[in-house]
Amino acid sequence: MPLIVFMMMRLLLPFLLLAVLNLSGQEEAAAPPGLTVYEGRTIAKTMHWKGAEWLMRRVREEEEGPTKMREQLQVKPGMTVCDMGCGNGYHTLPLAQMVGEKGKVYAVDVQPQMIEMLKLNMERNGVKNIVPINGLYHDPKLPPNTCDMILMVDVYHEFSHPVQMLAAMRAALKPEGQLVLCEFRAEDDTVPIKPEHKMSKAQITKEMNANGFKLVREYDGLPWQHLMFFGKAGKP
């Protein structure tokens, strides 16, 4: 490398680095600040990807009844479903089977490590009808008017940007689409989960109503959790 080119590169390098940092800062600045409290509820911290094995624990079927929960969703072949906060794919893979080859599952998570784990599980199981999406804390990056159902299992209470996320999910739902929340029962002290990771029916309904959703159905037969189905109401 000629000496003059080397010297020019040394002179320009600090400016290039500064430009990259400025761009990164602008991108972060575009995201609204996250909340710690919403509608009187303390927002829980997002479960770290290093705890992904807990999602696959053997006793989960006994504790939460996930098979029964998925049956209650009434998912049909050919539907487009979103597993919001999909993690490593505990619910995503069964949902992909339920919608069949003509259906599609959008799998959204904010942690790229979770998305990579999901992709490995997809490859191991030969699943082709899942679309992994590395979303943002304020934007799930879902295409508009595409989803018949958006499922959130033990996820919504961790949203640092609930208003923005609910608006984006509302836009992603088809006119008759449903937003489904599965949350640990705050009303039940015997459910061995930290309080900030639980929600009451009243709190869930309050927050959904405030953002343009109405309760259309609920199921009370799960061991530890509420299962509540919301459709679009009038303009939020």
Protein Blocks (a to p, Z undefined) as FASTA:
>chain_A
ZZklmmmmmmmmmmmmmmmmmmmmmmmmmpccddfbeghiacdddddfklmmmmmpmklm
mmnommmmmmmnopaehiacddehklnolmmmmmmmmnommbccddddfblklmmmmmmm
mmmnopakbccddddfkbgoiaehkbfbdcdehklmmpmblmlmmmmmmmmpcfkbccdd
ddddfklmklccdfklgccfklmmmmmmmnopacfbdcfkbfkbccddddddddZZ
